[in-house]
Amino acid sequence: MIAETVCSAVSAAGLGIAAVTAYRKRFLSAARIAAYSLVPVGLVMTGVVGWAADTAFSPVAWAGFVVLGGAWLLFSGTRAVERRRGGTRKERRAARASDRSDAVAPTASAPSLGPAVRPATRPAAAPRAKSGDDFSDIEAILKKHGI
């Protein structure tokens, strides 16, 4: 009962503001304000406000919201773990089977890359500044990259 009265008062105030706005010859804004102010009355007439008021003060409804929240946490938690593992068990098994079938010669060993080759000249290290200069490392990095 109180919720319906409050919604009616809000709608009446909104229509009053719309009338003042229309008096100032701002008809588009007045029409928009009138539309917004009619929404609470429409909600009262459809019964949404009564349902919401009954739901807000019902402990069973709040327990239902808690259960729905717990279900949502379970769904999102299992999805996060599934994403971290790389899919469901069925998807991982299918991926492993496709990896084996894509190999040309599964019994062949990996080719040898040979000895590693080092460059003949190494770039000269930047001279170290005094320990009191905190930005010497940053300056050296910037000079190395040409910045």
DSSP file (Angstrom, degrees, kcal/mol; ACC not computed):
  #  RESIDUE AA STRUCTURE BP1 BP2  ACC     N-H-->O    O-->H-N    N-H-->O    O-->H-N    TCO  KAPPA ALPHA  PHI   PSI    X-CA   Y-CA   Z-CA
    1    1 A M     >        0   0    0      0, 0.0     4,-1.7     0, 0.0     5,-0.1   0.000 360.0 360.0 360.0 -42.8    0.0    0.0    0.0
    2    2 A I  H  >  +     0   0    0      1,-0.2     4,-2.7     2,-0.2     5,-0.2   0.901 360.0  54.8 -68.7 -38.9    2.8    2.4    0.9
    3    3 A A  H  > S+     0   0    0      1,-0.2     4,-2.3     2,-0.2    -1,-0.2   0.903 108.2  48.9 -61.7 -40.4    4.7    1.5   -2.3
    4    4 A E  H  > S+     0   0    0      2,-0.2     4,-2.2     1,-0.2    -1,-0.2   0.895 111.3  49.7 -65.6 -39.3    1.7    2.3   -4.5
    5    5 A T  H  X S+     0   0    0     -4,-1.7     4,-2.3     2,-0.2    -2,-0.2   0.906 111.0  49.1 -65.5 -42.2    1.3    5.7   -2.7
    6    6 A V  H  X S+     0   0    0     -4,-2.7     4,-2.5     2,-0.2    -2,-0.2   0.920 111.2  49.6 -64.4 -43.2    4.9    6.6   -3.1
    7    7 A C  H  X S+     0   0    0     -4,-2.3     4,-2.2     1,-0.2    34,-0.2   0.894 110.9  49.9 -63.4 -39.1    4.8    5.7   -6.8
    8    8 A S  H  X S+     0   0    0     -4,-2.2     4,-2.4     2,-0.2    -1,-0.2   0.900 110.9  49.3 -66.1 -39.8    1.7    7.7   -7.4
    9    9 A A  H  X S+     0   0    0     -4,-2.3     4,-2.4     2,-0.2    -2,-0.2   0.899 110.5  50.3 -66.1 -40.1    3.3   10.7   -5.6
   10   10 A V  H  X S+     0   0    0     -4,-2.5     4,-2.3     1,-0.2    -2,-0.2   0.907 111.4  48.8 -64.0 -41.0    6.5   10.4   -7.7
   11   11 A S  H  X S+     0   0    0     -4,-2.2     4,-2.4     2,-0.2    -2,-0.2   0.909 110.9  49.6 -65.7 -41.5    4.4   10.3  -10.9
   12   12 A A  H  X S+     0   0    0     -4,-2.4     4,-2.0     2,-0.2    -2,-0.2   0.915 112.0  48.3 -63.9 -42.1    2.3   13.4   -9.8
   13   13 A A  H  X S+     0   0    0     -4,-2.4     4,-2.2     1,-0.2    -1,-0.2   0.905 111.3  50.8 -64.2 -40.7    5.5   15.3   -9.0
   14   14 A G  H  X S+     0   0    0     -4,-2.3     4,-2.2     1,-0.2    -2,-0.2   0.891 109.2  49.8 -64.5 -40.0    7.0   14.3  -12.4
   15   15 A L  H  X S+     0   0    0     -4,-2.4     4,-2.0     2,-0.2    -1,-0.2   0.859 109.2  53.0 -67.8 -33.8    3.9   15.4  -14.3
   16   16 A G  H  X S+     0   0    0     -4,-2.0     4,-2.1     2,-0.2    -2,-0.2   0.916 109.7  47.6 -64.2 -43.0    4.1   18.7  -12.4
   17   17 A I  H  X S+     0   0    0     -4,-2.2     4,-2.3     1,-0.2    -2,-0.2   0.882 110.4  52.9 -64.6 -38.2    7.7   19.2  -13.5
   18   18 A A  H  X S+     0   0    0     -4,-2.2     4,-2.3     2,-0.2    -1,-0.2   0.883 107.6  51.5 -64.6 -37.6    6.7   18.3  -17.1
   19   19 A A  H  X S+     0   0    0     -4,-2.0     4,-2.0     2,-0.2    -2,-0.2   0.911 110.6  47.8 -65.7 -41.6    4.0   20.9  -17.0
   20   20 A V  H  X S+     0   0    0     -4,-2.1     4,-1.3     2,-0.2    -2,-0.2   0.901 112.0  50.4 -65.0 -39.7    6.5   23.6  -15.8
   21   21 A T  H  <>S+     0   0    0     -4,-2.3     5,-1.8     1,-0.2    -2,-0.2   0.894 110.2  49.2 -65.9 -39.4    8.9   22.5  -18.5
   22   22 A A  H ><5S+     0   0    0     -4,-2.3     3,-1.7     1,-0.2    -1,-0.2   0.861 105.4  58.0 -67.5 -34.5    6.2   22.7  -21.2
   23   23 A Y  H 3<5S+     0   0    0     -4,-2.0    -1,-0.2     1,-0.3    -2,-0.2   0.825 101.8  55.9 -63.0 -30.8    5.3   26.2  -19.9
   24   24 A R  T 3<5S-     0   0    0     -4,-1.3    -1,-0.3    -3,-0.2    -2,-0.2   0.291 122.0-111.1 -84.4  10.8    8.9   27.2  -20.6
   25   25 A K  T < 5S+     0   0    0     -3,-1.7     2,-0.5     1,-0.2    -3,-0.2   0.814  80.9 128.0  64.5  35.4    8.4   26.1  -24.2
   26   26 A R     >< +     0   0    0     -5,-1.8     4,-2.2     1,-0.2    -1,-0.2  -0.680  25.9 162.9-113.7  73.6   10.7   23.1  -24.0
   27   27 A F  H  >  +     0   0    0     -2,-0.5     4,-2.4     1,-0.2     5,-0.2   0.829  66.8  54.2 -69.0 -35.5    8.2   20.6  -25.3
   28   28 A L  H  > S+     0   0    0      2,-0.2     4,-1.9     1,-0.2    -1,-0.2   0.940 112.9  43.2 -65.8 -45.6   10.6   17.8  -26.2
   29   29 A S  H  > S+     0   0    0      1,-0.2     4,-2.6     2,-0.2    -2,-0.2   0.888 112.7  54.1 -65.3 -38.1   12.0   17.7  -22.7
   30   30 A A  H  X S+     0   0    0     -4,-2.2     4,-2.3     1,-0.2    -2,-0.2   0.901 108.6  48.7 -63.0 -40.9    8.5   18.0  -21.2
   31   31 A A  H  X S+     0   0    0     -4,-2.4     4,-2.0     2,-0.2    -1,-0.2   0.893 111.8  49.4 -65.7 -39.1    7.3   15.0  -23.2
   32   32 A R  H  X S+     0   0    0     -4,-1.9     4,-2.2     2,-0.2    -2,-0.2   0.916 111.7  48.0 -66.9 -42.9   10.4   13.0  -22.0
   33   33 A I  H  X S+     0   0    0     -4,-2.6     4,-2.3     1,-0.2    -2,-0.2   0.901 110.8  51.8 -64.3 -40.6    9.8   13.9  -18.4
   34   34 A A  H  X S+     0   0    0     -4,-2.3     4,-1.2     2,-0.2    -1,-0.2   0.894 108.5  51.4 -63.0 -39.5    6.1   13.0  -18.6
   35   35 A A  H  X S+     0   0    0     -4,-2.0     4,-0.6     1,-0.2     3,-0.4   0.931 111.5  46.5 -63.0 -45.1    7.1    9.6  -20.1
   36   36 A Y  H >< S+     0   0    0     -4,-2.2     3,-0.7     1,-0.2    -2,-0.2   0.875 110.6  53.2 -64.2 -36.6    9.5    8.9  -17.2
   37   37 A S  H 3X S+     0   0    0     -4,-2.3     4,-0.5     1,-0.2    -1,-0.2   0.714 103.6  56.7 -75.3 -18.5    6.9   10.1  -14.7
   38   38 A L  H 3X S+     0   0    0     -4,-1.2     4,-2.0    -3,-0.4    -1,-0.2   0.635  87.8  79.5 -83.6 -14.3    4.2    7.7  -16.0
   39   39 A V  H <X S+     0   0    0     -3,-0.7     4,-2.3    -4,-0.6     5,-0.2   0.926  89.7  50.7 -62.3 -46.8    6.5    4.6  -15.5
   40   40 A P  H  > S+     0   0    0      0, 0.0     4,-2.1     0, 0.0    -1,-0.2   0.904 110.9  49.2 -60.4 -38.9    5.8    4.3  -11.8
   41   41 A V  H  X S+     0   0    0     -4,-0.5     4,-2.5   -34,-0.2    -2,-0.2   0.902 110.5  51.3 -65.4 -39.2    2.1    4.4  -12.2
   42   42 A G  H  X S+     0   0    0     -4,-2.0     4,-1.8     1,-0.2    -1,-0.2   0.892 108.9  50.5 -63.4 -39.3    2.3    1.8  -15.0
   43   43 A L  H  X>S+     0   0    0     -4,-2.3     5,-1.3     2,-0.2     6,-1.1   0.884 110.6  49.4 -66.6 -37.6    4.3   -0.5  -12.7
   44   44 A V  H ><5S+     0   0    0     -4,-2.1     3,-0.7     1,-0.2    -2,-0.2   0.926 110.6  50.5 -64.9 -43.8    1.7   -0.1  -10.0
   45   45 A M  H 3<5S+     0   0    0     -4,-2.5    -2,-0.2     1,-0.2    -1,-0.2   0.817 110.1  49.1 -67.1 -30.6   -1.2   -0.8  -12.4
   46   46 A T  H 3<5S-     0   0    0     -4,-1.8    -1,-0.2    -5,-0.2    -2,-0.2   0.634 113.0-117.0 -83.5 -12.9    0.5   -4.0  -13.7
   47   47 A G  T <X5S+     0   0    0     -4,-0.8     4,-2.1    -3,-0.7    -3,-0.2   0.481  80.0 122.1  93.8   2.3    1.2   -5.3  -10.2
   48   48 A V  H  ><S+     0   0    0     -5,-1.3     4,-2.7    -6,-0.2     5,-0.2   0.887  73.6  52.7 -65.5 -38.6    5.0   -5.3  -10.4
   49   49 A V  H  > S+     0   0    0     -6,-1.1     4,-2.6     2,-0.2    -1,-0.2   0.913 109.5  48.2 -66.5 -42.1    5.3   -3.0   -7.4
   50   50 A G  H  > S+     0   0    0     -7,-0.3     4,-2.4     2,-0.2    -1,-0.2   0.915 113.1  48.1 -62.6 -42.8    3.2   -5.2   -5.2
   51   51 A W  H  X S+     0   0    0     -4,-2.1     4,-2.3     2,-0.2    -2,-0.2   0.918 112.7  48.5 -63.2 -43.4    5.2   -8.2   -6.3
   52   52 A A  H  X S+     0   0    0     -4,-2.7     4,-2.5     2,-0.2    -2,-0.2   0.896 111.6  49.5 -65.6 -39.6    8.5   -6.5   -5.6
   53   53 A A  H  X S+     0   0    0     -4,-2.6     4,-1.2     2,-0.2    -1,-0.2   0.908 112.4  47.7 -65.8 -41.0    7.3   -5.3   -2.2
   54   54 A D  H  < S+     0   0    0     -4,-2.4    -2,-0.2     1,-0.2    -1,-0.2   0.881 114.1  47.7 -65.3 -37.5    6.2   -8.8   -1.3
   55   55 A T  H >< S+     0   0    0     -4,-2.3     3,-1.3     1,-0.2    -2,-0.2   0.886 106.7  56.4 -70.4 -39.5    9.5  -10.2   -2.5
   56   56 A A  H 3< S+     0   0    0     -4,-2.5    -1,-0.2     1,-0.3    -2,-0.2   0.811 113.6  39.7 -65.0 -30.1   11.6   -7.6   -0.7
   57   57 A F  T 3< S+     0   0    0     -4,-1.2    -1,-0.3    -5,-0.1    -2,-0.2   0.209  93.7 100.4-105.4  15.2   10.1   -8.5    2.7
   58   58 A S    <>  -     0   0    0     -3,-1.3     4,-1.8     1,-0.1     5,-0.2  -0.892  55.0-160.2-104.5 120.0    9.9  -12.3    2.2
   59   59 A P  H  > S+     0   0    0      0, 0.0     4,-2.3     0, 0.0     5,-0.2   0.832  94.7  57.1 -65.8 -30.1   12.7  -14.4    3.8
   60   60 A V  H  > S+     0   0    0      2,-0.2     4,-2.0     1,-0.2     5,-0.1   0.901 105.8  49.9 -66.6 -39.2   11.9  -17.3    1.5
   61   61 A A  H  > S+     0   0    0      2,-0.2     4,-2.1     1,-0.2    -1,-0.2   0.914 110.8  49.0 -65.1 -41.5   12.6  -15.0   -1.5
   62   62 A W  H  X S+     0   0    0     -4,-1.8     4,-2.1     1,-0.2    -2,-0.2   0.893 109.5  52.1 -65.8 -38.0   15.9  -13.8   -0.1
   63   63 A A  H  X S+     0   0    0     -4,-2.3     4,-2.4     1,-0.2    -1,-0.2   0.888 108.1  52.9 -63.0 -37.6   16.9  -17.5    0.6
   64   64 A G  H  X S+     0   0    0     -4,-2.0     4,-2.6     1,-0.2    -2,-0.2   0.902 107.4  50.7 -63.5 -40.3   16.0  -18.2   -3.1
   65   65 A F  H  X S+     0   0    0     -4,-2.1     4,-2.3     2,-0.2    -2,-0.2   0.884 109.6  51.0 -63.9 -37.0   18.3  -15.3   -4.1
   66   66 A V  H  X S+     0   0    0     -4,-2.1     4,-2.4     2,-0.2    -2,-0.2   0.918 110.3  48.9 -64.9 -43.1   21.1  -16.8   -2.0
   67   67 A V  H  X S+     0   0    0     -4,-2.4     4,-2.4     2,-0.2    -2,-0.2   0.918 111.4  49.6 -63.2 -42.9   20.6  -20.2   -3.6
   68   68 A L  H  X S+     0   0    0     -4,-2.6     4,-2.3     1,-0.2    -1,-0.2   0.899 110.5  50.6 -62.9 -39.6   20.7  -18.7   -7.0
   69   69 A G  H  X S+     0   0    0     -4,-2.3     4,-2.4     2,-0.2    -2,-0.2   0.901 109.8  50.3 -63.9 -40.9   23.9  -16.8   -6.1
   70   70 A G  H  X S+     0   0    0     -4,-2.4     4,-2.2     2,-0.2    -2,-0.2   0.898 110.3  49.8 -63.7 -39.9   25.5  -20.0   -4.9
   71   71 A A  H  X S+     0   0    0     -4,-2.4     4,-2.5     2,-0.2    -2,-0.2   0.908 110.1  50.7 -64.2 -41.0   24.6  -21.8   -8.1
   72   72 A W  H  X S+     0   0    0     -4,-2.3     4,-2.7     1,-0.2     5,-0.2   0.907 109.3  51.0 -63.7 -40.8   26.0  -19.0  -10.1
   73   73 A L  H  X S+     0   0    0     -4,-2.4     4,-2.5     2,-0.2    -1,-0.2   0.899 110.5  49.4 -62.7 -39.7   29.3  -19.2   -8.1
   74   74 A L  H  X S+     0   0    0     -4,-2.2     4,-2.5     2,-0.2     5,-0.2   0.930 112.3  47.4 -64.5 -44.6   29.5  -22.9   -8.7
   75   75 A F  H  X S+     0   0    0     -4,-2.5     4,-2.0     1,-0.2    -2,-0.2   0.944 115.8  43.7 -61.4 -48.0   28.9  -22.5  -12.5
   76   76 A S  H  X S+     0   0    0     -4,-2.7     4,-2.1     1,-0.2    -1,-0.2   0.874 113.8  51.5 -68.9 -35.6   31.5  -19.7  -12.8
   77   77 A G  H  X S+     0   0    0     -4,-2.5     4,-2.2    -5,-0.2    -1,-0.2   0.927 111.3  45.9 -66.0 -44.6   34.0  -21.5  -10.6
   78   78 A T  H  X S+     0   0    0     -4,-2.5     4,-2.3     1,-0.2    -1,-0.2   0.865 112.2  52.5 -67.1 -33.5   33.8  -24.8  -12.5
   79   79 A R  H  X S+     0   0    0     -4,-2.0     4,-2.4    -5,-0.2    -1,-0.2   0.895 108.6  50.1 -67.3 -39.0   34.1  -22.8  -15.8
   80   80 A A  H  X S+     0   0    0     -4,-2.1     4,-2.0     2,-0.2    -2,-0.2   0.910 112.4  46.6 -65.4 -41.8   37.2  -21.0  -14.6
   81   81 A V  H  X S+     0   0    0     -4,-2.2     4,-2.1     2,-0.2    -2,-0.2   0.906 112.0  51.7 -65.7 -40.4   38.8  -24.3  -13.6
   82   82 A E  H  X>S+     0   0    0     -4,-2.3     5,-2.8     1,-0.2     4,-1.2   0.902 110.1  48.6 -62.7 -41.1   37.8  -25.9  -16.9
   83   83 A R  H  <5S+     0   0    0     -4,-2.4    -1,-0.2     3,-0.2    -2,-0.2   0.881 110.5  51.5 -66.2 -37.2   39.4  -23.0  -18.8
   84   84 A R  H  <5S+     0   0    0     -4,-2.0    -2,-0.2     1,-0.2    -1,-0.2   0.871 111.2  47.0 -67.9 -36.3   42.6  -23.2  -16.8
   85   85 A R  H  <5S-     0   0    0     -4,-2.1    -1,-0.2    -5,-0.1    -2,-0.2   0.679 122.2-104.7 -79.2 -17.5   42.9  -27.0  -17.5
   86   86 A G  T  <5S-     0   0    0     -4,-1.2    -3,-0.2    -5,-0.2     2,-0.1   0.816  71.0 -44.0  99.6  35.4   42.2  -26.5  -21.2
   87   87 A G  S   <S-     0   0    0     -5,-2.8    -2,-0.1    -8,-0.1     2,-0.0  -0.458  89.4 -36.8 106.5-178.3   38.7  -27.7  -21.7
   88   88 A T     >  -     0   0    0     -2,-0.1     4,-2.4     1,-0.1     5,-0.2  -0.249  61.8-102.9 -75.1 169.3   36.6  -30.6  -20.5
   89   89 A R  H  > S+     0   0    0      1,-0.2     4,-2.2     2,-0.2     5,-0.2   0.883 123.9  52.0 -61.4 -38.6   38.1  -34.1  -20.2
   90   90 A K  H  > S+     0   0    0      2,-0.2     4,-2.1     1,-0.2    -1,-0.2   0.909 109.9  48.3 -64.4 -42.6   36.5  -35.2  -23.4
   91   91 A E  H  > S+     0   0    0      2,-0.2     4,-2.1     1,-0.2    -2,-0.2   0.890 111.5  49.7 -66.7 -39.2   37.9  -32.2  -25.3
   92   92 A R  H  X S+     0   0    0     -4,-2.4     4,-2.3     2,-0.2    -1,-0.2   0.906 110.8  50.0 -65.4 -40.5   41.4  -32.8  -23.9
   93   93 A R  H  X S+     0   0    0     -4,-2.2     4,-2.0     1,-0.2    -2,-0.2   0.904 111.3  48.6 -64.4 -40.9   41.2  -36.5  -24.9
   94   94 A A  H  X S+     0   0    0     -4,-2.1     4,-2.1     2,-0.2    -1,-0.2   0.876 110.5  51.6 -66.3 -37.1   40.1  -35.5  -28.4
   95   95 A A  H  X S+     0   0    0     -4,-2.1     4,-2.0     2,-0.2    -2,-0.2   0.901 109.5  49.3 -66.9 -40.4   43.0  -33.0  -28.7
   96   96 A R  H  X S+     0   0    0     -4,-2.3     4,-1.7     1,-0.2    -2,-0.2   0.895 110.9  50.4 -65.5 -38.1   45.6  -35.6  -27.7
   97   97 A A  H  X S+     0   0    0     -4,-2.0     4,-1.7     1,-0.2    -2,-0.2   0.886 110.8  48.5 -66.8 -38.5   44.2  -38.0  -30.2
   98   98 A S  H  X S+     0   0    0     -4,-2.1     4,-1.4     1,-0.2    -1,-0.2   0.842 107.8  55.6 -72.0 -30.9   44.4  -35.5  -33.0
   99   99 A D  H  X S+     0   0    0     -4,-2.0     4,-0.6     1,-0.2    -1,-0.2   0.893 109.2  47.2 -65.7 -38.3   47.9  -34.5  -32.0
  100  100 A R  H >< S+     0   0    0     -4,-1.7     3,-0.6     1,-0.2    -2,-0.2   0.877 112.0  49.0 -70.2 -37.1   49.0  -38.2  -32.4
  101  101 A S  H 3< S+     0   0    0     -4,-1.7    -1,-0.2     1,-0.2    -2,-0.2   0.739 104.3  60.0 -77.5 -20.7   47.3  -38.6  -35.7
  102  102 A D  H 3< S+     0   0    0     -4,-1.4    -1,-0.2    -5,-0.1    -2,-0.2   0.659  81.0 104.9 -79.4 -15.4   48.8  -35.4  -37.2
  103  103 A A    <<  -     0   0    0     -3,-0.6    -3,-0.0    -4,-0.6    -4,-0.0  -0.421  61.0-152.0 -70.3 139.1   52.4  -36.6  -36.7
  104  104 A V  S    S+     0   0    0      1,-0.3    -1,-0.1    -2,-0.1    -3,-0.0   0.949  90.4   7.4 -74.9 -51.1   54.1  -37.7  -39.9
  105  105 A A    >   -     0   0    0      1,-0.1     3,-1.5     3,-0.1    -1,-0.3  -0.780  69.1-177.3-132.4  88.8   56.5  -40.2  -38.3
  106  106 A P  T 3  S+     0   0    0      0, 0.0    -1,-0.1     0, 0.0    -2,-0.1   0.735  83.3  51.1 -63.6 -21.8   55.6  -40.6  -34.6
  107  107 A T  T 3  S+     0   0    0      2,-0.1     2,-0.1     0, 0.0    -2,-0.0   0.581  87.6 102.3 -91.3  -9.2   58.5  -43.0  -33.9
  108  108 A A  S <  S-     0   0    0     -3,-1.5     2,-0.1     1,-0.1    -3,-0.1  -0.418  72.3-121.5 -74.8 149.6   61.2  -40.7  -35.5
  109  109 A S        -     0   0    0      1,-0.1    -1,-0.1    -2,-0.1     3,-0.1  -0.431  35.7 -88.5 -84.8 165.1   63.4  -38.8  -33.2
  110  110 A A        -     0   0    0     -2,-0.1    -1,-0.1     1,-0.1     2,-0.0  -0.458  49.9-104.1 -71.5 143.6   63.8  -35.0  -33.3
  111  111 A P        -     0   0    0      0, 0.0     2,-0.3     0, 0.0    -1,-0.1  -0.331  34.5-109.2 -69.9 151.6   66.4  -33.7  -35.7
  112  112 A S        -     0   0    0      1,-0.1    -3,-0.0    -3,-0.1     0, 0.0  -0.604  17.9-156.1 -80.6 139.5   69.7  -32.4  -34.3
  113  113 A L        -     0   0    0     -2,-0.3    -1,-0.1     1,-0.2     0, 0.0   0.571  36.1-131.8 -91.4 -10.9   70.2  -28.6  -34.5
  114  114 A G        -     0   0    0      2,-0.0    -1,-0.2     3,-0.0     3,-0.1  -0.201  47.3 -29.4  84.4 178.3   73.9  -28.8  -34.4
  115  115 A P  S    S-     0   0    0      0, 0.0     2,-0.2     0, 0.0    -3,-0.0  -0.352  71.0-105.7 -70.3 149.2   76.3  -26.7  -32.2
  116  116 A A        -     0   0    0     -2,-0.0     2,-0.5     1,-0.0    -2,-0.0  -0.505  30.2-142.2 -73.9 140.8   75.1  -23.3  -31.2
  117  117 A V        -     0   0    0     -2,-0.2    -1,-0.0    -3,-0.1    -3,-0.0  -0.914  10.6-155.8-109.0 128.4   76.9  -20.4  -32.9
  118  118 A R        -     0   0    0     -2,-0.5     2,-0.0     1,-0.1     3,-0.0  -0.759  28.9-101.6 -99.4 147.8   77.7  -17.2  -31.0
  119  119 A P        -     0   0    0      0, 0.0    -1,-0.1     0, 0.0     3,-0.0  -0.382  26.4-128.9 -65.3 147.6   78.2  -13.9  -32.6
  120  120 A A  S    S+     0   0    0      1,-0.1     2,-0.4    -2,-0.0    -2,-0.0   0.885  91.0  41.3 -67.8 -39.3   81.8  -12.9  -33.1
  121  121 A T  S    S-     0   0    0      3,-0.0    -1,-0.1    -3,-0.0     3,-0.0  -0.893  70.9-153.5-114.9 141.4   81.5   -9.5  -31.5
  122  122 A R        -     0   0    0     -2,-0.4     2,-0.1     1,-0.0     3,-0.1  -0.871  31.0-104.1-107.0 143.3   79.5   -8.6  -28.5
  123  123 A P        -     0   0    0      0, 0.0     2,-0.1     0, 0.0    -1,-0.0  -0.395  42.9-104.1 -66.2 142.9   78.1   -5.1  -27.9
  124  124 A A        -     0   0    0      1,-0.1     2,-0.2    -2,-0.1    -3,-0.0  -0.421  35.8-116.2 -69.0 138.6   80.1   -3.1  -25.5
  125  125 A A        -     0   0    0     -2,-0.1    -1,-0.1     1,-0.1     3,-0.1  -0.481  31.7-106.0 -74.6 144.7   78.4   -2.8  -22.1
  126  126 A A        -     0   0    0     -2,-0.2    -1,-0.1     1,-0.1     2,-0.1  -0.466  42.7-101.0 -69.8 140.3   77.4    0.7  -21.0
  127  127 A P        -     0   0    0      0, 0.0     2,-0.3     0, 0.0    -1,-0.1  -0.376  38.4-116.1 -64.8 140.1   79.6    2.2  -18.4
  128  128 A R        -     0   0    0      1,-0.1     3,-0.1    -3,-0.1     2,-0.1  -0.546  26.7-140.2 -78.7 138.2   78.1    2.0  -14.9
  129  129 A A        -     0   0    0     -2,-0.3    -1,-0.1     1,-0.2     8,-0.0  -0.281  39.2 -66.8 -86.9 179.0   77.4    5.2  -13.1
  130  130 A K    >   -     0   0    0      1,-0.1     3,-1.3    -2,-0.1    -1,-0.2  -0.231  45.3-114.5 -63.1 156.8   77.9    6.0   -9.5
  131  131 A S  T 3  S+     0   0    0      1,-0.3    -1,-0.1    -3,-0.1    -2,-0.1   0.722 114.0  65.2 -67.8 -19.0   75.8    4.1   -7.0
  132  132 A G  T 3  S+     0   0    0      1,-0.1     2,-0.9     2,-0.0    -1,-0.3   0.701  82.4  85.6 -75.0 -19.3   74.2    7.4   -6.0
  133  133 A D    X   -     0   0    0     -3,-1.3     3,-0.9     1,-0.2     4,-0.2  -0.743  58.1-174.8 -88.1 107.5   72.6    7.8   -9.5
  134  134 A D  T 3  S+     0   0    0     -2,-0.9     3,-0.4     1,-0.2     4,-0.3   0.726  78.0  54.3 -74.7 -22.3   69.4    5.8   -9.4
  135  135 A F  T 3> S+     0   0    0      1,-0.2     4,-2.6     2,-0.1    -1,-0.2   0.291  74.9 100.1 -98.2  11.1   68.5    6.2  -13.0
  136  136 A S  H <> S+     0   0    0     -3,-0.9     4,-2.2     1,-0.2    -1,-0.2   0.898  83.6  49.0 -65.8 -39.7   71.7    4.9  -14.5
  137  137 A D  H  > S+     0   0    0     -3,-0.4     4,-2.0    -4,-0.2    -1,-0.2   0.912 112.5  48.2 -65.2 -41.1   70.2    1.5  -15.3
  138  138 A I  H  > S+     0   0    0     -4,-0.3     4,-2.4     1,-0.2    -2,-0.2   0.912 111.2  50.4 -66.2 -41.5   67.2    3.1  -16.9
  139  139 A E  H  X S+     0   0    0     -4,-2.6     4,-2.6     1,-0.2    -1,-0.2   0.888 109.2  52.0 -62.8 -38.7   69.4    5.4  -19.0
  140  140 A A  H  X S+     0   0    0     -4,-2.2     4,-2.1     2,-0.2    -1,-0.2   0.904 110.3  47.9 -65.1 -40.4   71.5    2.5  -20.1
  141  141 A I  H  X S+     0   0    0     -4,-2.0     4,-1.7     2,-0.2    -2,-0.2   0.920 112.4  48.6 -66.4 -43.0   68.5    0.6  -21.3
  142  142 A L  H  <>S+     0   0    0     -4,-2.4     5,-3.1     1,-0.2     4,-0.3   0.904 112.2  48.5 -64.9 -40.9   67.1    3.6  -23.1
  143  143 A K  H ><5S+     0   0    0     -4,-2.6     3,-1.0     4,-0.2    -1,-0.2   0.875 107.7  56.2 -65.7 -36.1   70.5    4.2  -24.9
  144  144 A K  H 3<5S+     0   0    0     -4,-2.1    -1,-0.2     1,-0.3    -2,-0.2   0.880 111.5  42.6 -62.2 -37.9   70.7    0.5  -25.8
  145  145 A H  T 3<5S-     0   0    0     -4,-1.7    -1,-0.3    -5,-0.1    -2,-0.2   0.387 117.8-112.2 -91.4   3.2   67.3    0.8  -27.6
  146  146 A G  T < 5       0   0    0     -3,-1.0    -3,-0.2    -4,-0.3    -2,-0.1   0.796 360.0 360.0  75.3  28.8   68.2    4.1  -29.2
  147  147 A I      <       0   0    0     -5,-3.1    -4,-0.2    -6,-0.2    -5,-0.1   0.406 360.0 360.0-103.9 360.0   65.7    6.2  -27.2
